Amino acid sequence: MAGPGPFTVFAPSDEAFTRLPAGALDTLLKPESAPTLATIIKYHVVAGAVTSDQLKAQITAGGGKATLTTLAGQPLIASLGPNGNIELTDTAGIKSYVDTADIKETNGVVHLTNGMSVPKLG
């Protein structure tokens, strides 16, 4: 993520992109889709560097859920999945899971997820 940060990025893994509907990525990469793509990207980013341990503490403090406000201005709900890893639920109720946590970057932290989170668009 460009900018001084710090940021926390929930980045879909390469494998997550293979699960998108056929043609979806091509459509998103068209110039006329730039505003939509920007919103989707911002929906995967929150301000501040939040490690998985800090996020798990927020989930516990929130009674099992933590509401993260993304740079898209929309909520992403974090909870603990059945196997204890961090589960993210997007605005459509679709879940993805953090597969690799706490990748330190100079301007924050990255958590790789197994799916794409989708904000409300339009």
Secondary structure as the mmCIF struct_conf table of DSSP 4:
data_model
#
loop_
_struct_conf.conf_type_id
_struct_conf.id
_struct_conf.beg_label_comp_id
_struct_conf.beg_label_asym_id
_struct_conf.beg_label_seq_id
_struct_conf.end_label_comp_id
_struct_conf.end_label_asym_id
_struct_conf.end_label_seq_id
BEND BEND1 GLY A 3 PRO A 4
STRN STRN1 PHE A 7 PRO A 12
HELX_LH_PP_P HELX_LH_PP_P1 SER A 13 SER A 13
HELX_RH_AL_P HELX_RH_AL_P1 ASP A 14 THR A 18
TURN_TY1_P TURN_TY1_P1 ARG A 19 ARG A 19
BEND BEND2 LEU A 20 LEU A 20
HELX_LH_PP_P HELX_LH_PP_P2 PRO A 21 PRO A 21
TURN_TY1_P TURN_TY1_P2 ALA A 22 GLY A 23
HELX_RH_AL_P HELX_RH_AL_P2 ALA A 24 LEU A 28
TURN_TY1_P TURN_TY1_P3 LEU A 29 LEU A 29
BEND BEND3 LYS A 30 LYS A 30
HELX_RH_3T_P HELX_RH_3T_P1 PRO A 31 SER A 33
HELX_RH_AL_P HELX_RH_AL_P3 ALA A 34 LYS A 42
TURN_TY1_P TURN_TY1_P4 TYR A 43 HIS A 44
STRN STRN2 VAL A 45 ALA A 47
BEND BEND4 GLY A 48 GLY A 48
HELX_RH_AL_P HELX_RH_AL_P4 SER A 52 ALA A 61
TURN_TY1_P TURN_TY1_P5 GLY A 62 GLY A 63
BEND BEND5 GLY A 64 GLY A 64
STRN STRN3 ALA A 66 THR A 69
STRN STRN4 THR A 70 THR A 70
TURN_TY1_P TURN_TY1_P6 LEU A 71 ALA A 72
BEND BEND6 GLY A 73 GLY A 73
STRN STRN5 PRO A 75 LEU A 80
TURN_TY1_P TURN_TY1_P7 PRO A 82 ASN A 83
BEND BEND7 GLY A 84 ASN A 85
STRN STRN6 ILE A 86 THR A 89
TURN_TY1_P TURN_TY1_P8 THR A 91 ALA A 92
BEND BEND8 GLY A 93 GLY A 93
STRN STRN7 LYS A 95 GLU A 105
TURN_TY1_P TURN_TY1_P9 THR A 106 ASN A 107
STRN STRN8 GLY A 108 THR A 113
BEND BEND9 ASN A 114 GLY A 115
#
